[in-house]
Amino acid sequence: MPRIGSLNLKSRVYVPPMAGVTDIVFRNIIRRIDPNCLLSTEMVSSRALLHRGENRIMDLAPDEHPIGIQIFGHEPEIMAEAAQRAQRRGANFIDINMGCPVPKITKGKDGCALMREPDLAREIIATVKSAVDIPVTVKFRLGWDDTSRNAVEFGEMAEDAGVSMVTVHGRTRQQLYSGKADWDFIAKVKKALSVPVFGNGDVFSPEDAVRLLEITGCDGVAVARGSLGNPWVIPRITAFIETGRLPPEADDVERLAVGFRHCLGLVLYKGERIGTSESRRHLTHYTKGMSGGAPFRNRLTQVGTVTDALNVMADLAEHIAGPEGRQRFLNAVENDYTSYCSTLTETTTAGKDLLLSMTPCSEVRTDSQTIAVATV
């Protein structure tokens, strides 16, 4: 298995930072399904930390290690202070974002804009490295555009400045997330470096992951959008890499049960208004590809409460698998939903505690009584 500095990894699969996605709730889902993959938080603004001090993005659960906290910015000393705060919060490594392509990030010197200023990027890495006692990693892209693909030189600079691992997304900043990831160019970066390299881009299945590793020679694979609504892809990739065999995919009722738990977790952690709103896009991912699911996905984009989501998903379970499917879905989420209802007048802390103690997502029980579902 790869090592990130002194950190021994248990998996060659990494779920990297995704803004608005890889919060503690999403990671809780991933970790309960795969206890060994590498995780990271959403990116945290180093300058925002300077003004606010604390940031909920850096909330970590006791059972989700190994995990990194990703920071972004372009001021070396402020980045170093942010890294120190992340280390104090319990991060196992610091990841520096030098690959985000979003205009609001790159319009300054943050994210992928740093690939246009390698000297500044070097100073940032070296300053952060000297400020913490844990490994420092960097995520970047192939370059700013096709006329300036400098990922090989950038990776060499990062290694020379002290990083313990790099993650390379196989697109330029100009591409954003369009077109096809260039795994052959990632292979050039891997060949040039001695530190572990994780390849990223267009990995949506175990077969994709193995092809990426074969083409690039990378030490590991970073699975981002491919994990949305499909956390099971992570252990399936590991199994396919290690044994050449594919475990069965989760069936639709289990997918619905885990999707509901994701929605419930967001509400517990962020409150009903924000949590339900944020859950809508996740629920559409969980239900993607389900036969006849389109009308139900439309309903899920309009849910306003946990009970709304429960009703729609129970209806979809019945549509897919009949009354037995509805029963199995309700049985699977009964304890979590009942516990949630009992915390409606409790504090946010109680909600967070419930989030961390929810039934493991891989369990779909069939031996309990159905819960009462509100009439819609």
VEXDREN-2710 file (C-alpha; in Angstrom, 1 decimal):
% VEXDREN-2710
k/r/px/py/pz
1/MET/0.0/0.0/0.0
2/PRO/1.2/3.6/-0.6
3/ARG/2.5/5.7/2.2
4/ILE/2.0/9.4/2.6
5/GLY/5.1/10.4/4.6
6/SER/4.8/8.6/7.9
7/LEU/1.1/7.7/7.3
8/ASN/0.4/4.1/6.3
9/LEU/-2.6/3.8/4.0
10/LYS/-5.0/0.9/4.1
11/SER/-6.4/1.4/0.7
12/ARG/-5.5/2.6/-2.8
13/VAL/-8.8/4.5/-3.1
14/TYR/-9.1/8.1/-2.1
15/VAL/-12.3/10.2/-1.9
16/PRO/-10.9/13.6/-2.5
17/PRO/-12.3/17.0/-1.6
18/MET/-15.5/18.1/-3.4
19/ALA/-16.9/21.5/-2.5
20/GLY/-20.4/21.3/-1.1
21/VAL/-20.2/17.5/-1.0
22/THR/-17.5/15.9/1.3
23/ASP/-18.9/17.2/4.6
24/ILE/-19.0/15.1/7.7
25/VAL/-22.3/13.6/6.7
26/PHE/-21.2/12.4/3.3
27/ARG/-18.0/11.1/4.8
28/ASN/-20.0/9.3/7.5
29/ILE/-21.8/7.5/4.8
30/ILE/-18.6/6.6/3.0
31/ARG/-16.8/5.5/6.1
32/ARG/-19.6/3.1/7.2
33/ILE/-19.5/1.4/3.9
34/ASP/-15.7/1.4/3.5
35/PRO/-13.7/1.7/6.7
36/ASN/-10.3/1.9/5.0
37/CYS/-10.3/4.4/2.1
38/LEU/-8.5/7.8/2.3
39/LEU/-10.8/10.8/2.9
40/SER/-10.6/14.5/2.9
41/THR/-12.8/17.4/3.9
42/GLU/-14.2/20.1/1.6
43/MET/-11.7/22.9/0.9
44/VAL/-11.4/25.5/3.6
45/SER/-10.4/29.1/2.9
46/SER/-7.2/30.0/4.8
47/ARG/-8.1/33.7/4.8
48/ALA/-11.6/33.0/6.2
49/LEU/-10.0/31.1/9.0
50/LEU/-7.9/34.1/9.8
51/HIS/-11.1/36.1/10.5
52/ARG/-13.4/33.4/12.0
53/GLY/-11.0/31.1/13.7
54/GLU/-13.2/28.0/13.6
55/ASN/-14.9/26.4/10.6
56/ARG/-17.4/23.5/10.6
57/ILE/-15.9/22.2/7.4
58/MET/-13.1/21.0/9.7
59/ASP/-15.4/19.0/11.9
60/LEU/-14.0/15.5/12.1
61/ALA/-15.6/12.3/13.5
62/PRO/-13.6/10.0/15.7
63/ASP/-14.0/7.0/13.3
64/GLU/-13.2/8.6/9.9
65/HIS/-9.4/8.6/10.0
66/PRO/-7.2/8.6/7.9
67/ILE/-8.4/11.9/6.8
68/GLY/-7.0/15.1/5.5
69/ILE/-8.2/18.7/5.7
70/GLN/-7.8/20.7/2.4
71/ILE/-7.0/24.4/2.5
72/PHE/-6.8/26.9/-0.2
73/GLY/-5.4/30.4/-0.6
74/HIS/-2.3/32.1/-2.0
75/GLU/-0.7/33.8/1.0
76/PRO/2.0/31.5/2.4
77/GLU/2.0/32.6/6.1
78/ILE/-1.8/32.6/6.2
79/MET/-1.9/29.2/4.6
80/ALA/0.6/28.0/7.2
81/GLU/-1.6/29.2/10.1
82/ALA/-4.6/27.5/8.5
83/ALA/-2.6/24.3/8.3
84/GLN/-1.7/24.5/11.9
85/ARG/-5.3/24.9/12.9
86/ALA/-6.2/21.9/10.7
87/GLN/-3.6/19.8/12.5
88/ARG/-5.0/20.9/15.8
89/ARG/-8.4/19.8/14.7
90/GLY/-7.1/16.2/14.1
91/ALA/-6.2/16.1/10.4
92/ASN/-3.8/13.2/9.5
93/PHE/-2.5/15.3/6.5
94/ILE/-2.9/18.7/5.0
95/ASP/-4.0/18.9/1.3
96/ILE/-3.4/22.1/-0.5
97/ASN/-5.8/22.9/-3.3
98/MET/-4.0/24.0/-6.5
99/GLY/-6.5/22.6/-8.9
100/CYS/-10.0/24.1/-8.3
101/PRO/-11.1/25.5/-11.7
102/VAL/-14.1/27.5/-10.5
103/PRO/-13.8/31.2/-11.6
104/LYS/-14.6/32.6/-8.1
105/ILE/-11.6/30.8/-6.8
106/THR/-9.2/31.3/-9.7
107/LYS/-10.0/35.0/-10.3
108/GLY/-7.4/35.7/-7.6
109/LYS/-4.4/33.5/-7.2
110/ASP/-6.2/30.6/-5.5
111/GLY/-6.8/27.0/-6.8
112/CYS/-5.6/26.2/-10.3
113/ALA/-4.4/29.8/-10.8
114/LEU/-1.4/28.8/-8.8
115/MET/-0.3/26.5/-11.7
116/ARG/0.4/29.8/-13.5
117/GLU/2.7/30.9/-10.6
118/PRO/4.9/28.0/-9.7
119/ASP/7.3/30.1/-7.7
120/LEU/4.5/31.2/-5.4
121/ALA/3.1/27.7/-5.3
122/ARG/6.6/26.4/-4.2
123/GLU/6.7/29.0/-1.4
124/ILE/3.3/28.1/-0.2
125/ILE/4.1/24.4/0.0
126/ALA/7.5/25.0/1.7
127/THR/5.9/27.3/4.3
128/VAL/3.0/25.0/5.1
129/LYS/5.4/22.0/5.3
130/SER/7.6/23.8/7.8
131/ALA/4.6/24.8/9.9
132/VAL/3.1/21.3/10.6
133/ASP/4.2/17.9/11.8
134/ILE/2.0/15.9/9.5
135/PRO/2.3/15.2/5.8
136/VAL/1.4/17.8/3.2
137/THR/-0.1/16.9/-0.1
138/VAL/-1.2/18.8/-3.2
139/LYS/-4.0/18.4/-5.7
140/PHE/-3.6/20.0/-9.1
141/ARG/-4.6/19.7/-12.8
142/LEU/-2.8/19.1/-16.1
143/GLY/-2.4/22.9/-16.4
144/TRP/-4.3/26.1/-17.1
145/ASP/-5.2/25.2/-20.7
146/ASP/-3.9/23.0/-23.5
147/THR/-1.2/25.5/-24.4
148/SER/0.3/25.4/-20.9
149/ARG/0.1/21.8/-19.7
150/ASN/2.8/22.0/-17.0
151/ALA/1.6/19.2/-14.7
152/VAL/4.9/17.3/-14.9
153/GLU/7.1/20.4/-14.0
154/PHE/4.6/21.4/-11.4
155/GLY/4.6/18.0/-9.8
156/GLU/8.4/18.0/-9.8
157/MET/8.4/21.4/-8.1
158/ALA/5.9/20.2/-5.5
159/GLU/7.9/17.1/-4.7
160/ASP/11.1/19.2/-4.4
161/ALA/9.2/21.6/-2.0
162/GLY/8.3/18.8/0.3
163/VAL/5.0/17.2/-0.5
164/SER/4.4/13.6/0.4
165/MET/1.8/12.9/-2.3
166/VAL/0.1/14.5/-5.2
167/THR/-3.4/14.0/-6.8
168/VAL/-3.6/14.9/-10.5
169/HIS/-6.9/15.6/-12.2
170/GLY/-6.6/14.7/-15.8
171/ARG/-8.2/17.9/-17.2
172/THR/-7.0/21.5/-17.6
173/ARG/-8.6/24.4/-15.8
174/GLN/-10.1/25.5/-19.1
175/GLN/-11.9/22.2/-19.5
176/LEU/-13.6/22.5/-16.0
177/TYR/-15.3/19.1/-16.0
178/SER/-16.1/18.7/-19.7
179/GLY/-14.4/16.5/-22.2
180/LYS/-12.4/13.4/-21.3
181/ALA/-9.8/13.1/-18.6
182/ASP/-6.3/12.5/-20.1
183/TRP/-5.0/9.5/-18.2
184/ASP/-1.9/9.3/-20.5
185/PHE/-0.8/12.7/-19.3
186/ILE/-1.3/11.7/-15.7
187/ALA/1.1/8.8/-16.5
188/LYS/3.8/11.3/-17.4
189/VAL/3.5/12.9/-14.0
190/LYS/3.7/9.6/-12.3
191/LYS/6.8/8.6/-14.2
192/ALA/8.5/11.9/-13.2
193/LEU/7.9/11.7/-9.5
194/SER/9.0/9.4/-6.7
195/VAL/6.2/10.4/-4.2
196/PRO/2.9/8.6/-4.5
197/VAL/0.6/9.9/-7.3
198/PHE/-3.2/9.4/-7.2
199/GLY/-5.0/9.7/-10.5
200/ASN/-8.3/11.5/-10.8
201/GLY/-10.9/12.0/-13.4
202/ASP/-13.7/9.9/-15.1
203/VAL/-13.6/7.0/-12.6
204/PHE/-17.2/5.9/-12.2
205/SER/-16.8/2.1/-11.9
206/PRO/-14.3/-0.5/-10.7
207/GLU/-13.4/-1.2/-14.3
208/ASP/-12.6/2.5/-14.8
209/ALA/-10.4/2.5/-11.7
210/VAL/-8.4/-0.5/-12.8
211/ARG/-7.9/0.9/-16.3
212/LEU/-6.7/4.2/-14.9
213/LEU/-4.1/2.4/-12.7
214/GLU/-3.0/0.3/-15.6
215/ILE/-2.6/3.2/-18.0
216/THR/-1.0/5.7/-15.5
217/GLY/0.9/3.4/-13.2
218/CYS/-0.4/5.5/-10.3
219/ASP/-0.2/4.4/-6.7
220/GLY/-3.9/5.0/-6.2
221/VAL/-7.1/6.3/-7.6
222/ALA/-9.1/9.3/-6.5
223/VAL/-12.9/8.8/-7.0
224/ALA/-14.9/12.0/-6.8
225/ARG/-18.1/12.4/-8.8
226/GLY/-18.3/8.7/-9.3
227/SER/-19.1/8.3/-5.6
228/LEU/-22.1/10.6/-5.7
229/GLY/-25.2/8.5/-4.8
230/ASN/-23.0/5.4/-5.1
231/PRO/-20.7/5.0/-2.0
232/TRP/-20.6/1.3/-2.7
233/VAL/-18.3/1.9/-5.6
234/ILE/-15.4/2.5/-3.2
235/PRO/-15.2/-1.0/-1.6
236/ARG/-16.1/-2.5/-5.0
237/ILE/-13.0/-0.8/-6.5
238/THR/-10.8/-2.1/-3.7
239/ALA/-12.1/-5.6/-4.2
240/PHE/-11.6/-5.5/-7.9
241/ILE/-8.1/-4.1/-7.6
242/GLU/-7.1/-6.8/-5.0
243/THR/-9.0/-9.8/-6.2
244/GLY/-10.1/-9.2/-9.8
245/ARG/-13.6/-10.0/-8.7
246/LEU/-16.6/-7.7/-8.6
247/PRO/-18.8/-7.8/-5.5
248/PRO/-22.5/-7.3/-6.3
249/GLU/-23.9/-3.8/-6.5
250/ALA/-26.3/-2.6/-3.9
251/ASP/-29.9/-3.2/-4.9
252/ASP/-32.3/-0.3/-5.4
253/VAL/-34.0/-0.6/-2.0
254/GLU/-30.7/-0.5/-0.2
255/ARG/-29.7/2.5/-2.2
256/LEU/-32.9/4.3/-1.2
257/ALA/-32.3/3.4/2.5
258/VAL/-28.8/4.9/2.4
259/GLY/-30.1/7.9/0.5
260/PHE/-32.6/8.6/3.2
261/ARG/-30.0/8.3/5.9
262/HIS/-27.9/10.8/4.0
263/CYS/-30.8/13.2/3.9
264/LEU/-31.5/12.6/7.6
265/GLY/-27.9/13.1/8.5
266/LEU/-27.8/16.5/6.7
267/VAL/-30.9/17.6/8.6
268/LEU/-29.5/16.5/11.9
269/TYR/-26.2/18.3/11.3
270/LYS/-27.4/21.5/9.5
271/GLY/-31.0/21.9/10.5
272/GLU/-34.1/21.0/8.6
273/ARG/-34.2/24.0/6.1
274/ILE/-30.6/23.8/5.0
275/GLY/-30.2/20.1/5.4
276/THR/-33.3/19.2/3.4
277/SER/-32.3/21.7/0.7
278/GLU/-28.8/20.3/0.4
279/SER/-30.1/16.7/0.4
280/ARG/-32.2/17.2/-2.8
281/ARG/-29.3/16.8/-5.2
282/HIS/-27.9/13.9/-3.2
283/LEU/-31.2/12.1/-3.4
284/THR/-31.4/12.6/-7.2
285/HIS/-28.0/10.9/-7.4
286/TYR/-29.1/7.9/-5.2
287/THR/-32.1/7.4/-7.4
288/LYS/-30.4/7.8/-10.7
289/GLY/-30.9/5.0/-13.1
290/MET/-33.8/3.4/-11.2
291/SER/-36.5/2.2/-13.5
292/GLY/-39.4/4.6/-13.7
293/GLY/-37.7/6.9/-11.2
294/ALA/-38.0/10.2/-13.1
295/PRO/-41.3/11.4/-11.6
296/PHE/-40.1/10.5/-8.1
297/ARG/-36.8/12.4/-8.6
298/ASN/-38.9/15.4/-9.6
299/ARG/-40.7/15.1/-6.3
300/LEU/-37.5/14.8/-4.4
301/THR/-36.2/18.1/-5.8
302/GLN/-39.2/19.7/-4.0
303/VAL/-39.1/18.1/-0.6
304/GLY/-39.2/20.4/2.3
305/THR/-38.9/18.1/5.3
306/VAL/-37.4/14.7/6.3
307/THR/-40.9/13.2/6.3
308/ASP/-41.5/14.5/2.7
309/ALA/-38.4/12.7/1.6
310/LEU/-39.4/9.5/3.5
311/ASN/-42.8/9.4/1.8
312/VAL/-41.4/9.9/-1.7
313/MET/-38.7/7.3/-1.2
314/ALA/-41.1/4.8/0.3
315/ASP/-43.4/5.3/-2.8
316/LEU/-40.4/4.7/-5.1
317/ALA/-39.4/1.6/-3.2
318/GLU/-42.9/0.3/-3.7
319/HIS/-42.8/1.3/-7.4
320/ILE/-39.6/-0.7/-7.8
321/ALA/-40.2/-3.7/-5.7
322/GLY/-43.8/-3.8/-4.7
323/PRO/-45.3/-3.7/-1.2
324/GLU/-42.4/-5.9/0.0
325/GLY/-39.9/-3.3/-1.2
326/ARG/-41.7/-0.5/0.6
327/GLN/-41.8/-2.6/3.8
328/ARG/-38.1/-3.4/3.5
329/PHE/-37.2/0.3/3.0
330/LEU/-39.3/1.4/6.0
331/ASN/-37.8/-1.4/8.2
332/ALA/-34.3/-0.3/7.2
333/VAL/-34.7/3.3/8.3
334/GLU/-37.1/2.8/11.2
335/ASN/-34.7/3.2/14.1
336/ASP/-33.0/6.3/12.6
337/TYR/-36.3/8.1/11.7
338/THR/-37.8/7.3/15.1
339/SER/-34.7/8.5/16.9
340/TYR/-34.8/11.7/14.8
341/CYS/-38.3/12.4/15.7
342/SER/-37.4/12.2/19.4
343/THR/-34.7/14.8/19.0
344/LEU/-36.8/17.4/17.3
345/THR/-36.9/19.4/20.5
346/GLU/-33.3/18.5/21.5
347/THR/-30.1/20.5/20.9
348/THR/-27.9/20.5/17.8
349/THR/-25.4/18.5/19.8
350/ALA/-27.9/15.7/20.3
351/GLY/-28.5/15.7/16.6
352/LYS/-24.8/15.4/15.9
353/ASP/-24.5/12.5/18.3
354/LEU/-27.4/10.8/16.6
355/LEU/-25.8/11.3/13.2
356/LEU/-22.7/9.5/14.4
357/SER/-24.6/6.6/16.0
358/MET/-27.0/5.9/13.1
359/THR/-27.5/2.3/12.0
360/PRO/-24.6/1.1/9.7
361/CYS/-25.6/1.8/6.2
362/SER/-24.8/-1.7/5.0
363/GLU/-27.6/-3.2/7.2
364/VAL/-31.0/-3.5/5.7
365/ARG/-33.2/-5.1/8.4
366/THR/-36.4/-7.0/7.6
367/ASP/-37.6/-8.1/11.0
368/SER/-39.2/-5.0/12.5
369/GLN/-42.5/-3.3/12.3
370/THR/-43.2/-0.6/9.7
371/ILE/-43.0/3.0/10.9
372/ALA/-45.9/5.4/10.6
373/VAL/-45.6/7.5/7.5
374/ALA/-47.3/10.8/7.2
375/THR/-50.1/11.1/4.7
376/VAL/-49.2/13.3/1.7
END
